Amino acid sequence: MVEQNPHLISKKAMEQMSATSSSQAPLMSEVFKKVHNAKVKAKKIEILKENDTPGLRMIIKGAFDPNIQWDLPTGTPPFIANEAPEGTEHTVLENESKKLWHFIKGADDALTKGRKETLFIQILEGLHKDEAEVLIAVKDKVLHRMFKGLNGNMVKDAFGWDENFMKKS
């Protein structure tokens, strides 16, 4: 019988570690691509429910809720796309979504328009280029054009929201 070196990790522990190390949540751009590729509404709703996070809900509300108005110019701002491969040196929209309230009209009047635009560009440059494209589409309220089948009525059904994009009581 071969005795294992006590200073090495066991084979079983290594297998368990490798099984959990790649369990990072998918990028929102990946979730939306899955929704886009799904053929039926029920499958699209299922994909959104499987990937439901507070960040995903914030992004979807920002894209579809007509009461949310962005305090940023429309169009693509001048930013340098982050070309780092997916899963490496970039931030993720799920985490950055917590900062988006700064860019909503009436939410943060302490920041000047110029400072808001600079901060927005910094967020875009930190994101994977696909997620930066998603965020620009959210800001411009054109996410439904990027991803077929992802629209206000479908997300209201997926999350049990009423006409005001709030939880039904």
QUIJO-V410022 format. One record per residue. PHI is phi in whole degrees, -180 to 180 (NA if undefined). PSI is psi as a letter, one per 20 degrees, with the letter a starting at -180 (* if undefined). OMEGA is omega in whole degrees, 0 to 359 (* if undefined). Layout:
PHI_PSI_OMEGA / PHI_PSI_OMEGA
This chain:
NA_p_180 / -86_p_180 / -88_p_182 / -83_p_177 / -64_p_183 / -68_i_181 / -90_i_180 / -105_q_177 / -74_q_180 / -70_q_179 / -61_g_180 / -63_g_179 / -64_h_179 / -66_g_178 / -64_g_179 / -65_g_180 / -66_g_181 / -70_h_178 / -70_h_181 / -98_i_185 / -69_h_182 / -102_k_184 / -91_k_178 / -65_q_179 / -61_q_179 / -68_q_175 / -65_q_179 / -62_h_178 / -62_h_178 / -69_g_179 / -61_g_181 / -67_h_176 / -66_h_177 / -63_g_178 / -61_g_180 / -59_g_184 / -80_i_179 / -67_q_186 / -85_h_185 / -121_q_183 / -58_g_181 / -59_h_179 / -70_h_178 / -61_g_179 / -63_g_179 / -60_g_180 / -62_g_178 / -64_g_180 / -65_h_179 / -65_h_184 / -108_j_184 / -65_p_175 / -142_r_176 / -58_h_180 / -65_g_179 / -62_g_179 / -64_g_179 / -63_g_181 / -64_g_181 / -65_g_177 / -62_g_179 / -62_h_181 / -82_h_191 / -115_h_183 / -73_o_182 / -67_i_178 / -78_i_178 / -93_o_178 / -117_p_182 / -81_p_180 / -97_l_180 / -136_q_178 / -66_q_177 / -75_r_180 / 96_r_181 / -85_p_179 / -72_r_179 / -75_n_179 / -137_r_178 / -99_o_181 / -63_p_178 / -80_o_183 / -90_j_179 / -61_q_179 / -59_q_180 / -54_p_178 / 88_j_180 / -113_c_191 / -76_m_172 / -156_r_176 / -85_r_179 / -121_q_183 / -60_h_178 / -54_g_180 / -79_h_182 / -69_h_182 / -59_h_180 / -67_h_182 / -94_i_189 / -68_i_180 / -60_h_179 / -61_h_188 / -102_j_179 / -94_p_180 / -57_p_177 / 84_i_184 / -88_h_182 / -138_n_181 / -79_i_179 / -74_h_179 / -86_p_176 / -74_r_178 / -59_g_180 / -61_g_180 / -67_h_177 / -61_g_181 / -65_h_178 / -64_g_179 / -63_h_179 / -63_g_179 / -63_g_178 / -62_g_178 / -64_g_180 / -59_g_182 / -70_h_178 / -83_h_183 / -79_q_168 / -59_q_186 / -57_h_178 / -68_h_179 / -73_h_176 / -63_g_177 / -62_g_178 / -62_g_183 / -63_h_177 / -65_g_178 / -65_h_177 / -63_g_180 / -58_g_182 / -88_j_178 / 59_k_179 / -125_k_180 / -59_h_180 / -64_h_178 / -80_h_179 / -76_h_187 / -128_o_181 / -58_p_177 / 88_i_177 / -95_o_183 / -142_r_184 / -57_g_181 / -65_g_181 / -67_g_181 / -71_h_175 / -63_g_177 / -64_g_183 / -63_h_186 / -107_j_179 / 67_k_181 / -94_q_176 / -89_a_182 / -65_h_179 / -96_j_180 / 58_k_176 / -120_q_178 / -59_p_177 / -65_p_181 / -90_*_*
